[in-house]
């Protein structure tokens, strides 16, 4: 299933077999609980996130779809993606919104500090293994 949101509406991409045309169907929003497709899909995704989060041992307060967006931004930054690429992937109009997702991890701070001190005394950390232990 592929869902998308546009202009405040949620759409489901429907792919058909035997060469029929693929379409995007807008999910119905109505006060009638039996016909409210948007509410059913939203609840399904929320339940899925809670169950998968529990299996992955993610803290309960982080078992929401928005946390996946944050994780994607952080992983893209850690893999060397440009800020503009991350902005586009996350769908932000304002790049300042993207910067919020790019907090530095304690491990990165510790590694940068170690590298700075090593450089100051002329050591090359790339030539030896350095163990970084973060604390809380």
ZAFI-767004 format. One record per residue (C-alpha): residue number from 1; residue in one letter; chain; x, y, z. Coordinates in Angstrom, 3 decimals. Layout:
<atoms>
<atom><nr>NUM</nr><rest>a</rest><kette>A</kette><c1>X</c1><c2>Y</c2><c3>Z</c3></atom>
...
</atoms>
This chain:
<atoms>
<atom><nr>1</nr><rest>x</rest><kette>A</kette><c1>0.000</c1><c2>0.000</c2><c3>0.000</c3></atom>
<atom><nr>2</nr><rest>x</rest><kette>A</kette><c1>1.232</c1><c2>3.451</c2><c3>-0.864</c3></atom>
<atom><nr>3</nr><rest>x</rest><kette>A</kette><c1>-0.338</c1><c2>6.476</c2><c3>0.791</c3></atom>
<atom><nr>4</nr><rest>x</rest><kette>A</kette><c1>0.266</c1><c2>10.120</c2><c3>0.021</c3></atom>
<atom><nr>5</nr><rest>x</rest><kette>A</kette><c1>-1.004</c1><c2>13.415</c2><c3>1.382</c3></atom>
<atom><nr>6</nr><rest>x</rest><kette>A</kette><c1>-1.769</c1><c2>16.385</c2><c3>-0.807</c3></atom>
<atom><nr>7</nr><rest>x</rest><kette>A</kette><c1>-3.681</c1><c2>19.569</c2><c3>0.010</c3></atom>
<atom><nr>8</nr><rest>x</rest><kette>A</kette><c1>-4.882</c1><c2>18.069</c2><c3>3.285</c3></atom>
<atom><nr>9</nr><rest>x</rest><kette>A</kette><c1>-6.320</c1><c2>14.912</c2><c3>1.705</c3></atom>
<atom><nr>10</nr><rest>x</rest><kette>A</kette><c1>-4.949</c1><c2>11.387</c2><c3>1.984</c3></atom>
<atom><nr>11</nr><rest>x</rest><kette>A</kette><c1>-4.706</c1><c2>9.222</c2><c3>-1.126</c3></atom>
<atom><nr>12</nr><rest>x</rest><kette>A</kette><c1>-4.144</c1><c2>5.492</c2><c3>-1.642</c3></atom>
<atom><nr>13</nr><rest>x</rest><kette>A</kette><c1>-2.262</c1><c2>4.420</c2><c3>-4.771</c3></atom>
<atom><nr>14</nr><rest>x</rest><kette>A</kette><c1>-4.163</c1><c2>1.588</c2><c3>-6.431</c3></atom>
<atom><nr>15</nr><rest>x</rest><kette>A</kette><c1>-2.247</c1><c2>-0.593</c2><c3>-8.877</c3></atom>
<atom><nr>16</nr><rest>x</rest><kette>A</kette><c1>-4.303</c1><c2>-2.918</c2><c3>-10.999</c3></atom>
<atom><nr>17</nr><rest>x</rest><kette>A</kette><c1>-3.346</c1><c2>-6.084</c2><c3>-12.860</c3></atom>
<atom><nr>18</nr><rest>x</rest><kette>A</kette><c1>-3.512</c1><c2>-6.945</c2><c3>-16.562</c3></atom>
<atom><nr>19</nr><rest>x</rest><kette>A</kette><c1>-2.456</c1><c2>-3.532</c2><c3>-17.800</c3></atom>
<atom><nr>20</nr><rest>x</rest><kette>A</kette><c1>-5.289</c1><c2>-1.578</c2><c3>-16.211</c3></atom>
<atom><nr>21</nr><rest>x</rest><kette>A</kette><c1>-4.602</c1><c2>2.009</c2><c3>-15.281</c3></atom>
<atom><nr>22</nr><rest>x</rest><kette>A</kette><c1>-3.144</c1><c2>2.767</c2><c3>-11.826</c3></atom>
<atom><nr>23</nr><rest>x</rest><kette>A</kette><c1>-5.014</c1><c2>5.479</c2><c3>-9.899</c3></atom>
<atom><nr>24</nr><rest>x</rest><kette>A</kette><c1>-4.821</c1><c2>7.452</c2><c3>-6.685</c3></atom>
<atom><nr>25</nr><rest>x</rest><kette>A</kette><c1>-8.019</c1><c2>7.164</c2><c3>-4.672</c3></atom>
<atom><nr>26</nr><rest>x</rest><kette>A</kette><c1>-8.802</c1><c2>9.879</c2><c3>-2.124</c3></atom>
<atom><nr>27</nr><rest>x</rest><kette>A</kette><c1>-9.767</c1><c2>8.386</c2><c3>1.215</c3></atom>
<atom><nr>28</nr><rest>x</rest><kette>A</kette><c1>-13.226</c1><c2>9.329</c2><c3>2.418</c3></atom>
<atom><nr>29</nr><rest>x</rest><kette>A</kette><c1>-13.473</c1><c2>11.565</c2><c3>5.476</c3></atom>
<atom><nr>30</nr><rest>x</rest><kette>A</kette><c1>-16.917</c1><c2>11.563</c2><c3>7.082</c3></atom>
<atom><nr>31</nr><rest>x</rest><kette>A</kette><c1>-18.436</c1><c2>11.635</c2><c3>10.568</c3></atom>
<atom><nr>32</nr><rest>x</rest><kette>A</kette><c1>-19.916</c1><c2>8.198</c2><c3>9.837</c3></atom>
<atom><nr>33</nr><rest>x</rest><kette>A</kette><c1>-17.409</c1><c2>5.791</c2><c3>11.444</c3></atom>
<atom><nr>34</nr><rest>x</rest><kette>A</kette><c1>-18.417</c1><c2>2.984</c2><c3>9.055</c3></atom>
<atom><nr>35</nr><rest>x</rest><kette>A</kette><c1>-17.467</c1><c2>5.036</c2><c3>5.985</c3></atom>
<atom><nr>36</nr><rest>x</rest><kette>A</kette><c1>-14.507</c1><c2>7.061</c2><c3>7.291</c3></atom>
<atom><nr>37</nr><rest>x</rest><kette>A</kette><c1>-11.622</c1><c2>5.481</c2><c3>5.364</c3></atom>
<atom><nr>38</nr><rest>x</rest><kette>A</kette><c1>-9.140</c1><c2>8.112</c2><c3>6.524</c3></atom>
<atom><nr>39</nr><rest>x</rest><kette>A</kette><c1>-9.802</c1><c2>7.333</c2><c3>10.207</c3></atom>
<atom><nr>40</nr><rest>x</rest><kette>A</kette><c1>-9.464</c1><c2>3.584</c2><c3>9.618</c3></atom>
<atom><nr>41</nr><rest>x</rest><kette>A</kette><c1>-6.148</c1><c2>3.958</c2><c3>7.775</c3></atom>
<atom><nr>42</nr><rest>x</rest><kette>A</kette><c1>-4.797</c1><c2>6.407</c2><c3>10.356</c3></atom>
<atom><nr>43</nr><rest>x</rest><kette>A</kette><c1>-5.685</c1><c2>4.027</c2><c3>13.194</c3></atom>
<atom><nr>44</nr><rest>x</rest><kette>A</kette><c1>-4.184</c1><c2>1.074</c2><c3>11.296</c3></atom>
<atom><nr>45</nr><rest>x</rest><kette>A</kette><c1>-0.876</c1><c2>2.896</c2><c3>10.793</c3></atom>
<atom><nr>46</nr><rest>x</rest><kette>A</kette><c1>-0.792</c1><c2>4.046</c2><c3>14.437</c3></atom>
<atom><nr>47</nr><rest>x</rest><kette>A</kette><c1>-1.398</c1><c2>0.482</c2><c3>15.646</c3></atom>
<atom><nr>48</nr><rest>x</rest><kette>A</kette><c1>1.246</c1><c2>-0.842</c2><c3>13.275</c3></atom>
<atom><nr>49</nr><rest>x</rest><kette>A</kette><c1>3.796</c1><c2>1.688</c2><c3>14.558</c3></atom>
<atom><nr>50</nr><rest>x</rest><kette>A</kette><c1>3.002</c1><c2>0.784</c2><c3>18.178</c3></atom>
<atom><nr>51</nr><rest>x</rest><kette>A</kette><c1>3.372</c1><c2>-2.951</c2><c3>17.517</c3></atom>
<atom><nr>52</nr><rest>x</rest><kette>A</kette><c1>6.555</c1><c2>-2.651</c2><c3>15.462</c3></atom>
<atom><nr>53</nr><rest>x</rest><kette>A</kette><c1>7.977</c1><c2>-0.152</c2><c3>17.956</c3></atom>
<atom><nr>54</nr><rest>x</rest><kette>A</kette><c1>7.357</c1><c2>-2.586</c2><c3>20.779</c3></atom>
<atom><nr>55</nr><rest>x</rest><kette>A</kette><c1>9.091</c1><c2>-5.385</c2><c3>18.834</c3></atom>
<atom><nr>56</nr><rest>x</rest><kette>A</kette><c1>12.054</c1><c2>-3.076</c2><c3>18.158</c3></atom>
<atom><nr>57</nr><rest>x</rest><kette>A</kette><c1>12.159</c1><c2>-2.014</c2><c3>21.824</c3></atom>
<atom><nr>58</nr><rest>x</rest><kette>A</kette><c1>11.542</c1><c2>1.634</c2><c3>20.939</c3></atom>
<atom><nr>59</nr><rest>x</rest><kette>A</kette><c1>10.338</c1><c2>3.700</c2><c3>23.911</c3></atom>
<atom><nr>60</nr><rest>x</rest><kette>A</kette><c1>6.550</c1><c2>4.009</c2><c3>23.928</c3></atom>
<atom><nr>61</nr><rest>x</rest><kette>A</kette><c1>6.616</c1><c2>7.799</c2><c3>23.585</c3></atom>
<atom><nr>62</nr><rest>x</rest><kette>A</kette><c1>8.507</c1><c2>7.455</c2><c3>20.283</c3></atom>
<atom><nr>63</nr><rest>x</rest><kette>A</kette><c1>6.284</c1><c2>4.898</c2><c3>18.564</c3></atom>
<atom><nr>64</nr><rest>x</rest><kette>A</kette><c1>4.827</c1><c2>7.303</c2><c3>16.012</c3></atom>
<atom><nr>65</nr><rest>x</rest><kette>A</kette><c1>5.276</c1><c2>7.737</c2><c3>12.272</c3></atom>
<atom><nr>66</nr><rest>x</rest><kette>A</kette><c1>6.856</c1><c2>11.155</c2><c3>12.798</c3></atom>
<atom><nr>67</nr><rest>x</rest><kette>A</kette><c1>9.828</c1><c2>9.494</c2><c3>14.535</c3></atom>
<atom><nr>68</nr><rest>x</rest><kette>A</kette><c1>10.555</c1><c2>7.628</c2><c3>11.298</c3></atom>
<atom><nr>69</nr><rest>x</rest><kette>A</kette><c1>10.874</c1><c2>10.976</c2><c3>9.552</c3></atom>
<atom><nr>70</nr><rest>x</rest><kette>A</kette><c1>13.349</c1><c2>12.168</c2><c3>12.176</c3></atom>
<atom><nr>71</nr><rest>x</rest><kette>A</kette><c1>15.316</c1><c2>8.928</c2><c3>11.918</c3></atom>
<atom><nr>72</nr><rest>x</rest><kette>A</kette><c1>15.448</c1><c2>9.234</c2><c3>8.122</c3></atom>
<atom><nr>73</nr><rest>x</rest><kette>A</kette><c1>16.820</c1><c2>12.785</c2><c3>8.405</c3></atom>
<atom><nr>74</nr><rest>x</rest><kette>A</kette><c1>19.481</c1><c2>11.795</c2><c3>10.929</c3></atom>
<atom><nr>75</nr><rest>x</rest><kette>A</kette><c1>20.549</c1><c2>8.711</c2><c3>8.947</c3></atom>
<atom><nr>76</nr><rest>x</rest><kette>A</kette><c1>20.774</c1><c2>10.745</c2><c3>5.746</c3></atom>
<atom><nr>77</nr><rest>x</rest><kette>A</kette><c1>22.970</c1><c2>13.334</c2><c3>7.488</c3></atom>
<atom><nr>78</nr><rest>x</rest><kette>A</kette><c1>25.195</c1><c2>10.643</c2><c3>8.996</c3></atom>
<atom><nr>79</nr><rest>x</rest><kette>A</kette><c1>25.634</c1><c2>9.079</c2><c3>5.549</c3></atom>
<atom><nr>80</nr><rest>x</rest><kette>A</kette><c1>26.842</c1><c2>12.411</c2><c3>4.147</c3></atom>
<atom><nr>81</nr><rest>x</rest><kette>A</kette><c1>23.709</c1><c2>13.711</c2><c3>2.409</c3></atom>
<atom><nr>82</nr><rest>x</rest><kette>A</kette><c1>23.576</c1><c2>17.439</c2><c3>1.723</c3></atom>
<atom><nr>83</nr><rest>x</rest><kette>A</kette><c1>21.159</c1><c2>19.514</c2><c3>3.774</c3></atom>
<atom><nr>84</nr><rest>x</rest><kette>A</kette><c1>19.201</c1><c2>20.380</c2><c3>0.616</c3></atom>
<atom><nr>85</nr><rest>x</rest><kette>A</kette><c1>18.829</c1><c2>16.670</c2><c3>-0.224</c3></atom>
<atom><nr>86</nr><rest>x</rest><kette>A</kette><c1>17.508</c1><c2>15.974</c2><c3>3.251</c3></atom>
<atom><nr>87</nr><rest>x</rest><kette>A</kette><c1>15.126</c1><c2>18.938</c2><c3>2.973</c3></atom>
<atom><nr>88</nr><rest>x</rest><kette>A</kette><c1>13.725</c1><c2>17.549</c2><c3>-0.275</c3></atom>
<atom><nr>89</nr><rest>x</rest><kette>A</kette><c1>13.398</c1><c2>13.997</c2><c3>1.088</c3></atom>
<atom><nr>90</nr><rest>x</rest><kette>A</kette><c1>11.584</c1><c2>15.199</c2><c3>4.217</c3></atom>
<atom><nr>91</nr><rest>x</rest><kette>A</kette><c1>9.337</c1><c2>17.544</c2><c3>2.234</c3></atom>
<atom><nr>92</nr><rest>x</rest><kette>A</kette><c1>10.231</c1><c2>20.769</c2><c3>4.031</c3></atom>
<atom><nr>93</nr><rest>x</rest><kette>A</kette><c1>9.570</c1><c2>24.120</c2><c3>2.376</c3></atom>
<atom><nr>94</nr><rest>x</rest><kette>A</kette><c1>11.856</c1><c2>25.961</c2><c3>4.814</c3></atom>
<atom><nr>95</nr><rest>x</rest><kette>A</kette><c1>15.380</c1><c2>24.608</c2><c3>5.320</c3></atom>
<atom><nr>96</nr><rest>x</rest><kette>A</kette><c1>15.291</c1><c2>25.774</c2><c3>8.947</c3></atom>
<atom><nr>97</nr><rest>x</rest><kette>A</kette><c1>12.675</c1><c2>23.082</c2><c3>9.578</c3></atom>
<atom><nr>98</nr><rest>x</rest><kette>A</kette><c1>15.153</c1><c2>20.518</c2><c3>8.268</c3></atom>
<atom><nr>99</nr><rest>x</rest><kette>A</kette><c1>17.876</c1><c2>21.675</c2><c3>10.654</c3></atom>
<atom><nr>100</nr><rest>x</rest><kette>A</kette><c1>15.693</c1><c2>20.672</c2><c3>13.616</c3></atom>
<atom><nr>101</nr><rest>x</rest><kette>A</kette><c1>16.064</c1><c2>17.027</c2><c3>12.582</c3></atom>
<atom><nr>102</nr><rest>x</rest><kette>A</kette><c1>19.832</c1><c2>17.187</c2><c3>12.385</c3></atom>
<atom><nr>103</nr><rest>x</rest><kette>A</kette><c1>20.886</c1><c2>17.142</c2><c3>15.998</c3></atom>
<atom><nr>104</nr><rest>x</rest><kette>A</kette><c1>24.344</c1><c2>15.760</c2><c3>16.582</c3></atom>
<atom><nr>105</nr><rest>x</rest><kette>A</kette><c1>24.575</c1><c2>12.504</c2><c3>18.524</c3></atom>
<atom><nr>106</nr><rest>x</rest><kette>A</kette><c1>26.735</c1><c2>12.163</c2><c3>21.615</c3></atom>
<atom><nr>107</nr><rest>x</rest><kette>A</kette><c1>28.886</c1><c2>9.614</c2><c3>19.769</c3></atom>
<atom><nr>108</nr><rest>x</rest><kette>A</kette><c1>29.582</c1><c2>12.169</c2><c3>17.023</c3></atom>
<atom><nr>109</nr><rest>x</rest><kette>A</kette><c1>30.508</c1><c2>14.827</c2><c3>19.588</c3></atom>
<atom><nr>110</nr><rest>x</rest><kette>A</kette><c1>32.842</c1><c2>12.398</c2><c3>21.369</c3></atom>
<atom><nr>111</nr><rest>x</rest><kette>A</kette><c1>34.476</c1><c2>11.319</c2><c3>18.096</c3></atom>
<atom><nr>112</nr><rest>x</rest><kette>A</kette><c1>34.970</c1><c2>14.946</c2><c3>16.992</c3></atom>
<atom><nr>113</nr><rest>x</rest><kette>A</kette><c1>36.529</c1><c2>15.803</c2><c3>20.352</c3></atom>
<atom><nr>114</nr><rest>x</rest><kette>A</kette><c1>38.853</c1><c2>12.790</c2><c3>20.174</c3></atom>
<atom><nr>115</nr><rest>x</rest><kette>A</kette><c1>39.869</c1><c2>13.646</c2><c3>16.616</c3></atom>
<atom><nr>116</nr><rest>x</rest><kette>A</kette><c1>40.551</c1><c2>17.272</c2><c3>17.562</c3></atom>
<atom><nr>117</nr><rest>x</rest><kette>A</kette><c1>42.803</c1><c2>16.297</c2><c3>20.465</c3></atom>
<atom><nr>118</nr><rest>x</rest><kette>A</kette><c1>44.561</c1><c2>13.666</c2><c3>18.358</c3></atom>
<atom><nr>119</nr><rest>x</rest><kette>A</kette><c1>45.205</c1><c2>16.213</c2><c3>15.617</c3></atom>
<atom><nr>120</nr><rest>x</rest><kette>A</kette><c1>46.583</c1><c2>18.659</c2><c3>18.183</c3></atom>
<atom><nr>121</nr><rest>x</rest><kette>A</kette><c1>49.221</c1><c2>16.133</c2><c3>19.270</c3></atom>
<atom><nr>122</nr><rest>x</rest><kette>A</kette><c1>49.899</c1><c2>14.862</c2><c3>15.752</c3></atom>
<atom><nr>123</nr><rest>x</rest><kette>A</kette><c1>48.173</c1><c2>11.469</c2><c3>15.977</c3></atom>
<atom><nr>124</nr><rest>x</rest><kette>A</kette><c1>46.273</c1><c2>9.946</c2><c3>13.094</c3></atom>
<atom><nr>125</nr><rest>x</rest><kette>A</kette><c1>43.121</c1><c2>8.334</c2><c3>14.475</c3></atom>
<atom><nr>126</nr><rest>x</rest><kette>A</kette><c1>42.291</c1><c2>6.801</c2><c3>11.117</c3></atom>
<atom><nr>127</nr><rest>x</rest><kette>A</kette><c1>45.272</c1><c2>4.475</c2><c3>11.462</c3></atom>
<atom><nr>128</nr><rest>x</rest><kette>A</kette><c1>44.099</c1><c2>2.958</c2><c3>14.761</c3></atom>
<atom><nr>129</nr><rest>x</rest><kette>A</kette><c1>40.821</c1><c2>1.853</c2><c3>16.253</c3></atom>
<atom><nr>130</nr><rest>x</rest><kette>A</kette><c1>39.324</c1><c2>4.286</c2><c3>18.765</c3></atom>
<atom><nr>131</nr><rest>x</rest><kette>A</kette><c1>36.538</c1><c2>3.166</c2><c3>21.054</c3></atom>
<atom><nr>132</nr><rest>x</rest><kette>A</kette><c1>34.027</c1><c2>5.892</c2><c3>21.859</c3></atom>
<atom><nr>133</nr><rest>x</rest><kette>A</kette><c1>31.733</c1><c2>5.384</c2><c3>24.808</c3></atom>
<atom><nr>134</nr><rest>x</rest><kette>A</kette><c1>28.824</c1><c2>7.789</c2><c3>25.168</c3></atom>
<atom><nr>135</nr><rest>x</rest><kette>A</kette><c1>27.180</c1><c2>8.524</c2><c3>28.484</c3></atom>
<atom><nr>136</nr><rest>x</rest><kette>A</kette><c1>23.846</c1><c2>9.825</c2><c3>29.564</c3></atom>
</atoms>
